[in-house]
Amino acid sequence: MGCERAHLVEWPDRDGDVPEYWGVTYVGAHAPLRAGEKHYWRVYAAEDDTTVTTTPALPGTPFALDRGQWKELVVANGTSVIFTGNRPFLPVQYLESQHYEVADWQIAEGPHLAESAQPFGLVNVGYDEATSYAYPGGTRLKVINPQ
């Protein structure tokens, strides 16, 4: 029996069941305005013959998708969108980053301090043959149920 690693939790399960929170109407609120960057919506279909429209109408809409397919839409800064479909789907928003760098650092167990003259973000990642996790750094996790 093989092991499974990280997976998309929101995706329909192996039996094809769609999570109850995948819907047919969504309000896609615009993200905060930042430096004229592009905003992207990626729309995932849970079932075959899914048709999605947007208000306001965006270039490339309406569009049809089958189960497992997705379509990416580029949305102008400051634009909110209403997504409507005939079958369950899930829109996910992504923001374009203007300038970024990526660095991988293996660190020892224990507390650490990260500082920079510029804003930055951290993602803590751990994995082995059977499982994996990732969470944002700087969350100051504390024991809330001491044994």
Stockholm file with secondary structure:
# STOCKHOLM 1.0

chainA/1-147         MGCERAHLVEWPDRDGDVPEYWGVTYVGAHAPLRAGEKHYWRVYAAEDDTTVTTTPALPGTPFALDRGQWKELVVANGTSVIFTGNRPFLPVQYLESQHYEVADWQIAEGPHLAESAQPFGLVNVGYDEATSYAYPGGTRLKVINPQ
#=GR chainA/1-147 SS CCCCCCCCTTSCCTTCCCCTTCEEEEEECCCCCCTTCCEEEEEEESSTTEEEEEESCCTTCSEEECTTCEEEEEECTTCCEEEEEEEEEEEEEEECCSSCCCCCCCCCSSCCCCCCSSCCCCEEEEECSSCEEEEESCCCCCCSSCC
#=GC SS_cons         CCCCCCCCTTSCCTTCCCCTTCEEEEEECCCCCCTTCCEEEEEEESSTTEEEEEESCCTTCSEEECTTCEEEEEECTTCCEEEEEEEEEEEEEEECCSSCCCCCCCCCSSCCCCCCSSCCCCEEEEECSSCEEEEESCCCCCCSSCC
//
